[in-house]
Amino acid sequence: MNNDYDLIERLRTAGTATPPSRHTPDVVLAAGRKAHSRRSALRVSGAALSLAAVVVAGMQLTPSNSGPQLVTAAGDGASAPAAKPAPAVKPAPVSTSEFAPDADATNAAILQKAMGKDFAIAEDQAHGRVLPGTKSAAGLPGGYAGVVSLNTSVSNEAGLAAMCKPMVEKGATIDGCITRSLPDGREIQVSFSRWAPTAAHPQDTAGESVRVYFLQPNGLLTWADLTASTLADENTAASRAAVKTWLDSMVDRLGAAAANPGVEAQGFDGDHCTVTGDVWDCSTT
């Protein structure tokens, strides 16, 4: 776990600048990225990926609003509209050689579509941020940065169960998953978390985060993270409550990303799959 935190600190250092520079957008965003990486390191440690290239900061995932839709009755005696056929389920990769070469770009596009134009997502990486001053950022307290990402690995129900376990680690508290339903009826697993400096684990940032999981029919376990963080001395009870409300308002968007059937695999769950040579078996045992 110490290595995870070392990685977090390298990825996003809040810096030691003094006012007013400590409140500039760059400093706050750096704090946001740092917080986001910390949560990812903690979470991913619960179900390690075996592919060396897919590390804490490197795993990407994708969002979209596509997928089967619920059909509602048109009224008494009326015929219900015909249901759209569910999209074909593509088989999951069984070896690293089957990973799509454009997986990062595909997943980034999915995340952009799900989060909308108020979020800036990299074209070649499913990672980005909410743009300050936009409608989507309206509920985020001043001084906070919002960072989002999408990740995936070939896994199974056991892998999802492991990722959904609650944990407390170095000033961070991660809640166990709760089940929520998307507007189209599909079920997602949602976990909230929070962190702040403690005497044993001092740090420069504090904040809240939400992670949404979806286990695809083909065994791809996808998750979308949204982290809101600020400098530690800006963290108050009022700001924490506002941030929690903001994160909750984004769950459907994150779920649309995680549940998009077009997401591309980028790793294998080494804790819950077996491998023979370069062939992986992630069927539930």
C-alpha positions as CSV (number, residue, x, y, z in Angstrom):
1,M,0.0,0.0,0.0
2,N,2.9,2.4,0.6
3,N,3.9,2.1,-3.0
4,D,0.4,3.2,-4.0
5,Y,0.7,6.3,-1.9
6,D,4.1,7.0,-3.3
7,L,2.6,6.8,-6.8
8,I,-0.2,9.1,-5.8
9,E,2.2,11.7,-4.5
10,R,4.2,11.7,-7.7
11,L,1.1,11.9,-9.8
12,R,-0.4,14.9,-8.1
13,T,1.5,17.1,-5.7
14,A,-0.5,19.9,-4.2
15,G,2.7,22.0,-3.7
16,T,3.7,24.2,-0.9
17,A,3.0,27.6,-2.4
18,T,1.7,30.3,-0.1
19,P,-1.4,32.5,-0.7
20,P,-2.5,33.8,-3.1
21,S,-0.8,31.3,-5.5
22,R,-2.0,28.3,-3.5
23,H,-5.6,29.1,-4.7
24,T,-4.8,29.3,-8.4
25,P,-6.7,26.8,-10.7
26,D,-3.5,24.9,-11.4
27,V,-2.8,24.3,-7.7
28,V,-6.4,23.2,-7.0
29,L,-6.4,20.9,-10.0
30,A,-3.1,19.4,-9.0
31,A,-4.7,18.7,-5.6
32,G,-7.7,17.1,-7.4
33,R,-5.5,14.8,-9.5
34,K,-3.6,13.8,-6.4
35,A,-6.7,12.9,-4.5
36,H,-8.1,11.0,-7.5
37,S,-5.0,9.0,-7.8
38,R,-5.0,8.2,-4.0
39,R,-8.5,6.8,-4.2
40,S,-7.6,4.8,-7.3
41,A,-4.6,3.3,-5.6
42,L,-6.6,2.3,-2.6
43,R,-9.4,0.8,-4.6
44,V,-7.4,-1.0,-7.2
45,S,-5.4,-2.7,-4.5
46,G,-8.5,-4.7,-3.7
47,A,-8.4,-6.5,-7.0
48,A,-5.0,-6.1,-8.5
49,L,-4.6,-6.2,-12.3
50,S,-2.0,-8.5,-13.7
51,L,-1.1,-6.6,-16.9
52,A,2.0,-4.7,-16.0
53,A,1.2,-1.8,-18.4
54,V,-2.1,-1.3,-16.7
55,V,-1.2,0.4,-13.4
56,V,-3.1,2.6,-11.0
57,A,-2.8,5.7,-13.2
58,G,-2.9,4.0,-16.5
59,M,-6.2,2.1,-16.5
60,Q,-8.9,3.8,-18.5
61,L,-12.6,3.2,-19.0
62,T,-15.5,4.5,-21.0
63,P,-19.1,5.8,-20.7
64,S,-22.1,6.0,-22.9
65,N,-25.9,6.1,-22.7
66,S,-26.4,3.2,-25.0
67,G,-27.7,-0.1,-23.9
68,P,-31.1,-2.0,-23.5
69,Q,-34.0,0.2,-22.6
70,L,-37.0,-0.6,-20.5
71,V,-40.3,-0.7,-22.3
72,T,-43.3,0.9,-20.6
73,A,-46.9,0.3,-21.5
74,A,-48.6,3.0,-23.6
75,G,-51.9,2.7,-21.6
76,D,-54.8,0.4,-21.0
77,G,-55.4,-1.7,-24.1
78,A,-52.6,-0.1,-26.0
79,S,-49.7,-2.2,-27.4
80,A,-46.3,-1.6,-26.0
81,P,-43.7,-0.4,-28.4
82,A,-41.4,-3.1,-29.6
83,A,-38.3,-3.4,-27.6
84,K,-35.0,-2.7,-29.3
85,P,-32.8,-5.7,-29.6
86,A,-30.0,-5.8,-27.1
87,P,-26.6,-5.1,-28.6
88,A,-24.6,-8.2,-29.3
89,V,-22.2,-9.1,-26.5
90,K,-18.7,-9.2,-27.7
91,P,-16.5,-11.8,-26.1
92,A,-13.9,-10.6,-23.6
93,P,-10.2,-11.0,-24.5
94,V,-8.5,-14.1,-23.2
95,S,-5.0,-12.8,-23.8
96,T,-3.1,-9.5,-24.0
97,S,-2.7,-10.0,-27.7
98,E,-6.5,-9.5,-28.1
99,F,-6.6,-6.1,-26.5
100,A,-7.8,-3.5,-29.0
101,P,-4.9,-1.2,-30.1
102,D,-7.2,1.9,-29.8
103,A,-8.7,0.9,-26.4
104,D,-7.6,4.1,-24.7
105,A,-9.1,6.4,-27.4
106,T,-12.3,4.3,-27.5
107,N,-12.7,4.5,-23.7
108,A,-11.9,8.2,-23.6
109,A,-14.7,8.8,-26.2
110,I,-17.2,6.8,-24.1
111,L,-16.3,8.8,-21.0
112,Q,-16.6,12.1,-22.8
113,K,-20.0,11.1,-24.2
114,A,-21.3,10.1,-20.8
115,M,-20.0,13.1,-18.8
116,G,-21.0,15.7,-21.4
117,K,-19.4,18.8,-22.8
118,D,-18.9,20.4,-19.4
119,F,-16.1,17.8,-18.8
120,A,-12.7,17.9,-20.6
121,I,-11.5,14.4,-21.3
122,A,-8.2,13.6,-23.0
123,E,-8.6,12.1,-26.5
124,D,-6.1,9.3,-25.8
125,Q,-6.9,8.6,-22.2
126,A,-10.1,8.1,-20.3
127,H,-9.2,10.8,-17.7
128,G,-10.3,14.4,-17.4
129,R,-11.9,17.1,-15.2
130,V,-15.0,19.2,-14.9
131,L,-14.7,22.6,-16.4
132,P,-15.1,25.4,-13.8
133,G,-17.9,27.8,-14.4
134,T,-20.0,25.3,-16.4
135,K,-23.5,24.1,-15.4
136,S,-22.1,20.7,-14.4
137,A,-19.7,22.4,-12.0
138,A,-22.4,24.6,-10.4
139,G,-22.8,22.4,-7.3
140,L,-19.1,22.0,-6.6
141,P,-17.9,24.4,-3.9
142,G,-15.3,27.0,-4.7
143,G,-11.8,25.9,-4.3
144,Y,-12.6,22.2,-5.3
145,A,-11.4,20.4,-8.4
146,G,-13.4,17.5,-9.9
147,V,-11.4,14.7,-11.7
148,V,-13.0,11.8,-13.5
149,S,-11.7,8.6,-15.0
150,L,-12.9,5.3,-16.5
151,N,-11.2,1.9,-16.0
152,T,-11.7,-1.7,-16.9
153,S,-10.4,-5.2,-16.5
154,V,-11.5,-8.7,-17.4
155,S,-12.9,-10.1,-14.1
156,N,-16.0,-11.8,-12.6
157,E,-18.4,-11.6,-9.7
158,A,-15.8,-12.4,-7.2
159,G,-13.7,-9.6,-8.5
160,L,-16.6,-7.2,-8.1
161,A,-17.3,-8.4,-4.6
162,A,-13.7,-7.8,-3.6
163,M,-13.7,-4.3,-5.0
164,C,-16.9,-3.4,-3.2
165,K,-15.7,-4.2,0.3
166,P,-15.4,-1.3,2.7
167,M,-12.0,-0.3,3.9
168,V,-10.1,2.3,6.0
169,E,-6.5,3.1,5.2
170,K,-4.2,6.0,6.0
171,G,-6.9,8.7,6.6
172,A,-9.2,7.4,3.9
173,T,-12.5,5.7,4.4
174,I,-14.1,3.8,1.6
175,D,-17.7,2.7,2.0
176,G,-19.0,-0.7,0.8
177,C,-21.1,-0.7,-2.4
178,I,-24.8,0.0,-2.5
179,T,-27.0,-1.0,-5.5
180,R,-28.5,1.7,-7.6
181,S,-30.5,1.5,-10.8
182,L,-29.8,3.5,-14.0
183,P,-32.7,5.2,-15.8
184,D,-32.8,2.2,-18.2
185,G,-33.1,-0.3,-15.3
186,R,-29.6,-1.7,-15.3
187,E,-28.1,-2.1,-11.8
188,I,-24.8,-0.5,-10.8
189,Q,-22.8,-0.7,-7.7
190,V,-21.9,2.6,-6.0
191,S,-19.3,3.4,-3.4
192,F,-18.5,6.7,-1.7
193,S,-15.3,7.6,0.0
194,R,-13.6,10.4,1.8
195,W,-10.2,11.4,3.2
196,A,-8.7,14.2,5.3
197,P,-5.4,14.7,7.1
198,T,-4.9,12.9,10.4
199,A,-2.2,13.1,13.0
200,A,-0.8,9.8,11.8
201,H,-1.2,10.6,8.2
202,P,-0.8,14.4,7.4
203,Q,-1.5,15.4,3.9
204,D,-2.2,18.6,1.9
205,T,-5.6,17.7,0.5
206,A,-9.0,16.5,1.6
207,G,-12.1,15.6,-0.3
208,E,-14.8,13.1,-1.3
209,S,-15.1,10.6,-4.1
210,V,-17.6,8.2,-5.7
211,R,-16.9,5.1,-7.7
212,V,-19.5,3.3,-9.9
213,Y,-19.0,-0.3,-10.9
214,F,-20.7,-2.4,-13.6
215,L,-19.9,-6.0,-14.5
216,Q,-20.5,-6.4,-18.2
217,P,-22.3,-9.5,-19.5
218,N,-19.0,-10.6,-21.1
219,G,-17.1,-10.4,-17.8
220,L,-15.5,-6.9,-18.2
221,L,-15.5,-5.2,-14.8
222,T,-15.7,-1.5,-15.4
223,W,-15.6,1.4,-13.0
224,A,-15.9,5.2,-13.3
225,D,-14.4,7.4,-10.6
226,L,-15.2,11.1,-9.8
227,T,-13.1,12.8,-7.1
228,A,-13.7,16.2,-5.7
229,S,-10.8,17.6,-3.6
230,T,-9.4,20.8,-2.2
231,L,-6.6,22.0,0.0
232,A,-7.0,20.5,3.5
233,D,-7.6,23.7,5.3
234,E,-10.5,24.5,2.9
235,N,-12.3,21.3,3.9
236,T,-15.4,22.1,6.1
237,A,-18.5,20.3,7.2
238,A,-20.6,22.6,4.8
239,S,-18.3,21.9,1.9
240,R,-18.2,18.2,2.5
241,A,-22.0,18.1,2.5
242,A,-22.2,20.1,-0.8
243,V,-19.6,17.9,-2.4
244,K,-21.4,14.7,-1.4
245,T,-24.6,16.1,-3.0
246,W,-22.7,17.0,-6.2
247,L,-21.1,13.6,-6.5
248,D,-24.4,11.9,-6.0
249,S,-25.9,14.0,-8.8
250,M,-23.2,12.6,-11.2
251,V,-23.9,8.9,-10.5
252,D,-26.1,8.3,-13.5
253,R,-23.5,9.8,-15.8
254,L,-20.7,7.7,-14.3
255,G,-23.0,4.6,-14.6
256,A,-23.6,5.3,-18.2
257,A,-19.9,5.3,-18.8
258,A,-19.3,2.1,-16.8
259,A,-22.2,0.2,-18.4
260,N,-21.4,1.2,-22.0
261,P,-21.1,-2.2,-23.9
262,G,-18.4,-0.6,-26.1
263,V,-15.8,-0.4,-23.4
264,E,-12.5,-2.0,-24.2
265,A,-10.6,-4.3,-21.9
266,Q,-7.2,-3.1,-20.7
267,G,-6.1,-5.7,-18.2
268,F,-6.9,-8.9,-16.3
269,D,-7.9,-9.4,-12.7
270,G,-4.9,-11.3,-11.4
271,D,-6.6,-12.0,-8.0
272,H,-9.7,-13.7,-9.4
273,C,-8.6,-15.2,-12.8
274,T,-6.1,-17.9,-13.7
275,V,-3.6,-17.8,-16.5
276,T,-1.9,-20.5,-18.5
277,G,0.8,-19.1,-20.7
278,D,-0.9,-16.0,-22.2
279,V,-4.4,-17.4,-21.9
280,W,-6.6,-16.1,-19.1
281,D,-9.6,-17.8,-17.6
282,C,-11.9,-15.4,-15.6
283,S,-14.9,-17.7,-15.4
284,T,-16.4,-17.7,-11.9
285,T,-15.4,-20.7,-9.8
